[in-house]
Amino acid sequence: MTAKGARSVRAIVSHGVMSGVASERICESALTEIAFTDSIPYELSKCPKVKVLSIAEMFADTIYRVQEHKSISEQYLL
């Protein structure tokens, strides 16, 4: 991809299952960065290309909406 002129290559994943040699493969790949949520624990020191995004605020909002009998589906609509 970068050989064809791309300045960077990035991936965005909802649930990064980084088991086994996945971290090594990401580190050795052409990816500039991969981002995924903290829905599955990941040790950041395994690969500097990984960016983990917190979903804590989303969960807190969902809990609030349930307690207040509000729609939770509308928070996921774009």
LUMLUM-836870 format. One record per atom (N, C-alpha, C, CB): atom name; chain; x, y, z. Coordinates in Angstrom, 1 decimal, padded with zeros to 4 digits. Glycine has a CB too. Layout:
! residues N
SITE/atom/mol/px/py/pz
SITE/CA/A/X/Y/Z
...
! end
This chain:
! residues 78
SITE/atom/mol/px/py/pz
SITE/N/A/000.8/-001.2/000.0
SITE/CA/A/000.0/000.0/000.0
SITE/C/A/000.9/001.3/000.0
SITE/CB/A/-000.9/000.0/001.2
SITE/N/A/001.8/001.3/000.9
SITE/CA/A/002.7/002.5/000.9
SITE/C/A/003.6/002.5/-000.4
SITE/CB/A/003.6/002.5/002.1
SITE/N/A/003.8/001.3/-001.0
SITE/CA/A/004.6/001.2/-002.2
SITE/C/A/003.8/001.9/-003.4
SITE/CB/A/004.9/-000.3/-002.5
SITE/N/A/002.5/002.0/-003.2
SITE/CA/A/001.7/002.6/-004.3
SITE/C/A/001.4/004.1/-003.9
SITE/CB/A/000.4/001.8/-004.5
SITE/N/A/002.1/004.7/-002.9
SITE/CA/A/001.9/006.1/-002.7
SITE/C/A/001.2/006.5/-001.4
SITE/CB/A/001.2/006.7/-003.8
SITE/N/A/000.6/005.5/-000.7
SITE/CA/A/-000.1/005.8/000.6
SITE/C/A/000.9/006.3/001.6
SITE/CB/A/-000.8/004.6/001.1
SITE/N/A/000.6/007.4/002.3
SITE/CA/A/001.5/007.9/003.3
SITE/C/A/001.4/007.2/004.6
SITE/CB/A/001.2/009.4/003.6
SITE/N/A/000.3/006.5/004.9
SITE/CA/A/000.1/005.7/006.1
SITE/C/A/-001.0/004.6/005.8
SITE/CB/A/-000.2/006.5/007.3
SITE/N/A/-001.0/003.6/006.7
SITE/CA/A/-002.0/002.6/006.6
SITE/C/A/-002.5/002.3/008.0
SITE/CB/A/-001.4/001.2/006.0
SITE/N/A/-003.8/002.5/008.2
SITE/CA/A/-004.4/002.4/009.5
SITE/C/A/-005.6/001.5/009.5
SITE/CB/A/-004.8/003.8/010.0
SITE/N/A/-005.8/000.8/010.6
SITE/CA/A/-007.0/-000.1/010.7
SITE/C/A/-007.7/000.3/012.0
SITE/CB/A/-006.5/-001.6/010.8
SITE/N/A/-009.1/000.2/011.9
SITE/CA/A/-009.9/000.4/013.1
SITE/C/A/-010.8/-000.8/013.3
SITE/CB/A/-010.8/001.7/012.9
SITE/N/A/-010.8/-001.3/014.5
SITE/CA/A/-011.4/-002.6/014.8
SITE/C/A/-012.3/-002.4/016.1
SITE/CB/A/-010.4/-003.7/015.1
SITE/N/A/-013.5/-003.0/016.1
SITE/CA/A/-014.3/-002.9/017.3
SITE/C/A/-013.8/-003.7/018.5
SITE/CB/A/-015.7/-003.3/017.0
SITE/N/A/-013.5/-004.9/018.3
SITE/CA/A/-013.0/-005.8/019.4
SITE/C/A/-011.7/-006.5/018.9
SITE/CB/A/-014.1/-006.9/019.8
SITE/N/A/-010.6/-005.9/019.3
SITE/CA/A/-009.3/-006.5/018.9
SITE/C/A/-008.9/-007.7/019.7
SITE/CB/A/-008.2/-005.4/019.1
SITE/N/A/-009.0/-008.9/019.0
SITE/CA/A/-008.6/-010.1/019.7
SITE/C/A/-007.1/-010.3/019.3
SITE/CB/A/-009.5/-011.4/019.2
SITE/N/A/-006.3/-009.9/020.2
SITE/CA/A/-004.8/-009.9/019.9
SITE/C/A/-004.2/-011.1/020.7
SITE/CB/A/-004.2/-008.6/020.3
SITE/N/A/-004.6/-012.3/020.3
SITE/CA/A/-004.0/-013.5/020.9
SITE/C/A/-002.8/-014.0/020.2
SITE/CB/A/-005.1/-014.6/021.1
SITE/N/A/-002.1/-014.9/020.8
SITE/CA/A/-001.0/-015.5/020.2
SITE/C/A/000.1/-014.6/019.7
SITE/CB/A/-001.4/-016.4/019.1
SITE/N/A/000.4/-014.7/018.4
SITE/CA/A/001.4/-013.9/017.8
SITE/C/A/000.9/-012.6/017.1
SITE/CB/A/002.2/-014.7/016.8
SITE/N/A/-000.4/-012.3/017.4
SITE/CA/A/-001.0/-011.1/016.7
SITE/C/A/-000.3/-009.8/016.9
SITE/CB/A/-002.5/-011.0/017.3
SITE/N/A/000.2/-009.6/018.1
SITE/CA/A/001.0/-008.3/018.4
SITE/C/A/002.2/-008.3/017.6
SITE/CB/A/001.3/-008.2/019.9
SITE/N/A/002.9/-009.4/017.5
SITE/CA/A/004.2/-009.5/016.7
SITE/C/A/003.9/-009.2/015.2
SITE/CB/A/004.9/-010.8/016.8
SITE/N/A/002.8/-009.8/014.7
SITE/CA/A/002.4/-009.6/013.3
SITE/C/A/002.1/-008.2/013.0
SITE/CB/A/001.3/-010.5/012.9
SITE/N/A/001.3/-007.5/013.9
SITE/CA/A/001.0/-006.1/013.7
SITE/C/A/002.2/-005.3/013.7
SITE/CB/A/000.0/-005.6/014.9
SITE/N/A/003.1/-005.5/014.7
SITE/CA/A/004.4/-004.7/014.8
SITE/C/A/005.2/-004.9/013.5
SITE/CB/A/005.2/-005.2/016.0
SITE/N/A/005.2/-006.0/012.9
SITE/CA/A/006.0/-006.3/011.7
SITE/C/A/005.3/-005.9/010.4
SITE/CB/A/006.4/-007.7/011.7
SITE/N/A/004.1/-005.5/010.5
SITE/CA/A/003.3/-005.3/009.3
SITE/C/A/003.5/-003.8/008.8
SITE/CB/A/001.8/-005.4/009.6
SITE/N/A/002.9/-003.5/007.7
SITE/CA/A/003.0/-002.2/007.1
SITE/C/A/002.1/-001.2/007.7
SITE/CB/A/002.7/-002.3/005.6
SITE/N/A/001.3/-001.7/008.7
SITE/CA/A/000.3/-000.8/009.4
SITE/C/A/001.1/000.3/010.1
SITE/CB/A/-000.5/-001.5/010.4
SITE/N/A/000.6/001.5/010.0
SITE/CA/A/001.1/002.7/010.8
SITE/C/A/000.5/002.6/012.2
SITE/CB/A/000.8/004.0/010.1
SITE/N/A/-000.8/002.3/012.2
SITE/CA/A/-001.5/002.3/013.5
SITE/C/A/-002.7/001.3/013.4
SITE/CB/A/-001.9/003.7/013.9
SITE/N/A/-003.1/000.7/014.5
SITE/CA/A/-004.3/000.0/014.6
SITE/C/A/-005.0/000.4/015.9
SITE/CB/A/-004.1/-001.6/014.6
SITE/N/A/-006.3/000.8/015.8
SITE/CA/A/-007.0/001.2/016.9
SITE/C/A/-008.2/000.3/017.2
SITE/CB/A/-007.6/002.7/016.7
SITE/N/A/-008.4/000.0/018.5
SITE/CA/A/-009.6/-000.8/018.8
SITE/C/A/-010.0/-000.5/020.2
SITE/CB/A/-009.3/-002.4/018.7
SITE/N/A/-011.2/-000.9/020.6
SITE/CA/A/-011.7/-000.6/021.9
SITE/C/A/-011.1/-001.5/023.0
SITE/CB/A/-013.3/-000.8/021.9
SITE/N/A/-011.3/-001.0/024.2
SITE/CA/A/-010.8/-001.8/025.4
SITE/C/A/-011.9/-002.8/025.9
SITE/CB/A/-010.5/-000.9/026.5
SITE/N/A/-012.8/-003.3/025.0
SITE/CA/A/-013.7/-004.3/025.3
SITE/C/A/-013.1/-005.6/025.6
SITE/CB/A/-014.8/-004.4/024.2
SITE/N/A/-011.9/-005.8/025.1
SITE/CA/A/-011.1/-007.0/025.4
SITE/C/A/-009.7/-006.4/025.9
SITE/CB/A/-010.9/-007.9/024.1
SITE/N/A/-009.3/-006.9/027.1
SITE/CA/A/-008.0/-006.3/027.6
SITE/C/A/-006.8/-006.5/026.7
SITE/CB/A/-007.7/-007.0/029.0
SITE/N/A/-005.9/-005.5/026.7
SITE/CA/A/-004.7/-005.6/025.8
SITE/C/A/-003.6/-004.9/026.6
SITE/CB/A/-004.9/-005.0/024.4
SITE/N/A/-002.4/-005.5/026.6
SITE/CA/A/-001.3/-004.9/027.2
SITE/C/A/-000.5/-004.0/026.2
SITE/CB/A/-000.3/-006.0/027.8
SITE/N/A/-000.6/-002.7/026.4
SITE/CA/A/-000.1/-001.8/025.4
SITE/C/A/001.4/-001.9/025.1
SITE/CB/A/-000.4/-000.4/025.8
SITE/N/A/002.1/-002.4/026.0
SITE/CA/A/003.6/-002.5/025.8
SITE/C/A/003.9/-003.5/024.8
SITE/CB/A/004.3/-002.8/027.1
SITE/N/A/003.0/-004.4/024.3
SITE/CA/A/003.3/-005.4/023.4
SITE/C/A/003.6/-004.9/022.0
SITE/CB/A/002.1/-006.4/023.3
SITE/N/A/002.9/-003.7/021.6
SITE/CA/A/003.1/-003.2/020.3
SITE/C/A/002.8/-001.7/020.3
SITE/CB/A/002.2/-003.9/019.2
SITE/N/A/003.8/-000.9/019.9
SITE/CA/A/003.6/000.6/019.9
SITE/C/A/002.6/001.1/018.8
SITE/CB/A/004.9/001.3/019.8
SITE/N/A/002.3/000.3/017.9
SITE/CA/A/001.4/000.7/016.8
SITE/C/A/-000.1/000.6/017.3
SITE/CB/A/001.5/-000.2/015.6
SITE/N/A/-000.4/000.0/018.4
SITE/CA/A/-001.7/-000.2/018.9
SITE/C/A/-002.2/001.1/019.7
SITE/CB/A/-001.8/-001.4/019.8
SITE/N/A/-003.4/001.5/019.4
SITE/CA/A/-004.1/002.6/020.2
SITE/C/A/-005.4/002.0/020.7
SITE/CB/A/-004.3/003.9/019.3
SITE/N/A/-005.6/002.0/022.0
SITE/CA/A/-006.8/001.4/022.6
SITE/C/A/-007.7/002.6/023.0
SITE/CB/A/-006.4/000.5/023.8
SITE/N/A/-008.9/002.5/022.5
SITE/CA/A/-010.0/003.5/022.8
SITE/C/A/-010.9/003.0/023.9
SITE/CB/A/-010.7/003.8/021.5
SITE/N/A/-011.1/003.8/024.9
SITE/CA/A/-012.0/003.5/026.0
SITE/C/A/-013.5/003.5/025.6
SITE/CB/A/-011.7/004.4/027.2
SITE/N/A/-014.2/002.5/026.1
SITE/CA/A/-015.7/002.5/025.9
SITE/C/A/-016.4/002.8/027.2
SITE/CB/A/-016.1/001.2/025.3
SITE/N/A/-015.7/003.3/028.2
SITE/CA/A/-016.2/003.5/029.5
SITE/C/A/-017.4/004.5/029.5
SITE/CB/A/-015.1/004.0/030.5
SITE/N/A/-017.2/005.6/028.8
SITE/CA/A/-018.2/006.6/028.7
SITE/C/A/-019.5/006.1/028.1
SITE/CB/A/-017.7/007.9/028.0
SITE/N/A/-019.3/005.3/027.0
SITE/CA/A/-020.5/004.7/026.4
SITE/C/A/-021.2/003.8/027.3
SITE/CB/A/-020.0/003.9/025.1
SITE/N/A/-020.5/003.0/028.1
SITE/CA/A/-021.1/002.1/029.0
SITE/C/A/-021.9/002.9/030.1
SITE/CB/A/-020.1/001.1/029.7
SITE/N/A/-021.2/003.9/030.6
SITE/CA/A/-021.8/004.8/031.6
SITE/C/A/-023.1/005.4/031.1
SITE/CB/A/-020.9/005.9/032.1
SITE/N/A/-023.1/005.9/029.9
SITE/CA/A/-024.3/006.5/029.3
SITE/C/A/-025.4/005.4/029.1
SITE/CB/A/-024.0/007.1/027.9
SITE/N/A/-025.0/004.2/028.7
SITE/CA/A/-026.0/003.1/028.6
SITE/C/A/-026.7/002.8/029.9
SITE/CB/A/-025.4/001.9/028.0
SITE/N/A/-025.9/002.7/031.0
SITE/CA/A/-026.4/002.4/032.3
SITE/C/A/-027.4/003.6/032.8
SITE/CB/A/-025.3/002.3/033.4
SITE/N/A/-026.9/004.8/032.5
SITE/CA/A/-027.8/005.9/032.9
SITE/C/A/-029.1/005.9/032.1
SITE/CB/A/-027.1/007.3/032.5
SITE/N/A/-029.1/005.6/030.8
SITE/CA/A/-030.3/005.5/030.0
SITE/C/A/-031.2/004.4/030.5
SITE/CB/A/-030.0/005.3/028.5
SITE/N/A/-030.7/003.3/030.9
SITE/CA/A/-031.5/002.2/031.4
SITE/C/A/-032.2/002.6/032.7
SITE/CB/A/-030.6/000.9/031.7
SITE/N/A/-031.4/003.2/033.6
SITE/CA/A/-032.0/003.7/034.9
SITE/C/A/-033.1/004.7/034.7
SITE/CB/A/-030.9/004.3/035.8
SITE/N/A/-032.9/005.6/033.7
SITE/CA/A/-033.9/006.7/033.4
SITE/C/A/-035.0/006.2/032.4
SITE/CB/A/-033.1/007.9/032.9
SITE/N/A/-035.0/005.0/032.1
SITE/CA/A/-036.0/004.4/031.1
SITE/C/A/-036.0/005.2/029.8
SITE/CB/A/-037.4/004.5/031.7
SITE/N/A/-034.8/005.5/029.3
SITE/CA/A/-034.6/006.2/028.0
SITE/C/A/-034.1/005.2/027.0
SITE/CB/A/-033.6/007.4/028.2
SITE/N/A/-034.2/005.5/025.8
SITE/CA/A/-033.7/004.7/024.7
SITE/C/A/-032.2/004.5/024.7
SITE/CB/A/-034.2/005.3/023.3
SITE/N/A/-031.8/003.3/024.6
SITE/CA/A/-030.3/003.0/024.5
SITE/C/A/-029.9/002.9/023.0
SITE/CB/A/-029.9/001.8/025.3
SITE/N/A/-030.9/002.5/022.1
SITE/CA/A/-030.6/002.3/020.7
SITE/C/A/-030.2/003.7/020.1
SITE/CB/A/-031.7/001.7/020.0
SITE/N/A/-030.8/004.8/020.5
SITE/CA/A/-030.6/006.0/019.9
SITE/C/A/-029.2/006.5/020.1
SITE/CB/A/-031.6/007.1/020.4
SITE/N/A/-028.5/006.1/021.1
SITE/CA/A/-027.1/006.5/021.3
SITE/C/A/-026.1/005.9/020.3
SITE/CB/A/-026.6/006.2/022.7
SITE/N/A/-026.6/004.8/019.6
SITE/CA/A/-025.7/004.2/018.6
SITE/C/A/-026.1/004.6/017.2
SITE/CB/A/-025.9/002.7/018.8
SITE/N/A/-027.1/005.4/017.0
SITE/CA/A/-027.4/005.8/015.6
SITE/C/A/-026.6/006.9/015.2
SITE/CB/A/-028.9/006.2/015.6
SITE/N/A/-026.1/006.9/014.0
SITE/CA/A/-025.2/008.0/013.5
SITE/C/A/-026.0/009.0/012.7
SITE/CB/A/-024.1/007.4/012.6
! end
